């Protein structure tokens, strides 16, 4: 072949290649590459959001009437299975157009006396959040019910479920064409065959239908846990500055407090990060005129931030959602809690109500507090004596309850004083209580959390003494 | 004469007055009571919740006896399990799950008060399978006399 021919061929190949490559660059622009990455990020957020909007408590009711029947409160791994079955049953109610009627509280208590599953969600969880799990935020339930506090699914499902919303307004949700799902009933029959802790409504003699176990035979151990953050390790601190301040370390000033806490100030204090000696993290950022338009977008923003700046435990759930205002900005507060060894965690802090708290305004995070502990792989400290049932703990501490009832101003005669106290108890639950005293490592104890109106009490479940109490508004 | 009569009447009235006052002094709250179950029952539950009221400080002992006689005309109660002890606190009320066996159970609830006096209440609890309980109930309801009584 002649030289000229060869040159022509090479030249034409090069021209064709450059056309093809330019074609690739122009049509398959980086935007698409970036958006596909963003989509995969979004589905990760969606995945977390669908897991985090889950009940804080699941109760199985075994029938027998509201006064003498018994129920049980599931531990976390049992909750996962029942929540899965419940979502299958609930899907049609959130996607189709059911009939919604308001019913009285008395009618609801009738259904509590039959075999059922009751899903209890956190505080102020708006119905649009629950509905988003079923990928339908414009469902009929969302249009008619603002907040979902509890959902009751009768185990012999005849096409109705019940929802308790804000201020205890109760609704019956009826589907005409329903598909009977036996998975919940089958689970309950199998569950009943094995031993479990029975919860009764012992205070029904004062018309209080709170569940509590007359005996608690499981020997729950004390657990050793440690904070995810170790404030004494320089690498950890370095890593935190990089995460929060985008590696702009020139603008960061570090202050080490005498108690061992470390504070990072960014710029003129627009951003601050504080890590306490126990590993508690607090991040604050100044925001101006940012507002969140909808709660789901705000929750997604919050989840993204926590996922990239902190830790979301696998068992985390949304414990509270609240609309907040800061100057001209309006946004949302989200509180998350999680489970340790099957039981929810409770902390004794005047600063934090939940172990993970975040405030979102539009795309900005104005505040993020995190105090996550993980169990250490140490042998657990088991006790030999049995756990004291909560009604005995209340009885032996009745004077503590009395003082706070007297503050309310309603002093009754001796005979009825105890009954009045019992009537006000509205929640009893076993939790793992973190006194947040030690440094990074801590022993958490199984404790009875007892809520009376707006007071919360924590009692050691073995010894029965008061560990902590706090009033909430 | 009339004066004497008047004095007598006054005296008699006083005595009657005193006896009636002392009659009202007897309060049922001071005694052991079994609220649940409030009478002898038939159930399918092998762990029955007992709700007991008694004055604070009363020690309650619950002993279950089980009828192991195969002969339906005779009853032979034997001790079934250890006595369960329960102390009544400030609420004046106690709750206890009592394990029972299939068939007839005699549950003796003995309350020993702080002054060492005691009271005993007995309940006969028959434990049967749910199917059997239903059959008995259906049989009873279908009997003509009972139906007539219900209709009346």
HADDOCK unambig.tbl for C-alpha pairs under 7 A between the chains (distance, minus, plus):
assign (segid A and resid 214 and name CA) (segid B and resid 95 and name CA) 6.79 0.50 0.50
assign (segid A and resid 214 and name CA) (segid B and resid 96 and name CA) 6.96 0.50 0.50
assign (segid A and resid 395 and name CA) (segid B and resid 89 and name CA) 6.69 0.50 0.50
assign (segid A and resid 395 and name CA) (segid B and resid 90 and name CA) 6.13 0.50 0.50
assign (segid A and resid 395 and name CA) (segid B and resid 91 and name CA) 6.70 0.50 0.50
assign (segid A and resid 418 and name CA) (segid B and resid 91 and name CA) 6.59 0.50 0.50
